[in-house]
């Protein structure tokens, strides 16, 4: 559950992804990350972050009120050859409209830089979110303390 996260205003002409907050960090409680919470905090301090948000996967939850949408194009993360057809693109647009209506934000996950050279979600999804004035937030999806804030510097070049 996200307790608090701060976003700056998004305008269609220009957008800014805050990189002083890592809005997606895991701990050993998700059963596939390593390190103690204090180690993550120390890593964040060491690289100059002002805030980190610990998230954990929740199993079997059908409806969860939220503030941030993460992993929007997860299928592309695990199936690199997958191509989204018009049906899926329509669903993504509808989902982004729902995110806008609920005043939620979209996470820009930097693990994609190491896997495909761009963040998750795909740049065309980020562009759609910007058109809808959806706030953007950076997340490293850290599963190890040393990955907190990973590749945030690359967000400035989007």
SULDA-V655077 format. One line per field, one symbol per residue. ss: DSSP state (H for helix, E for strand, - for the rest). psi: psi as a letter, one per 20 degrees, with the letter a starting at -180 (. if undefined). Layout:
ss=???
psi=???
This chain:
ss=-----------------E--EEEEE--HHH------HHHHHHHHHH----EEEE-------------EE----HHHHH-------HHHHHHHHHHHHHHHH---EEEEE-HHHHHH---E--HHHHHHHHH---EEEEE--E--HHH----HHHHHH-
psi=ppgqqpqrqpqhhqqpopjipojnpraiiijjrrqqghhgghggghjjqhqqopqqqpqkogpoprippqlhlhhhgimhipppahghhghgggghhhgghjkrrppooihhghhjirrprqhhhggggghjkpqqqqpikpjqhiipjpjhhihij.
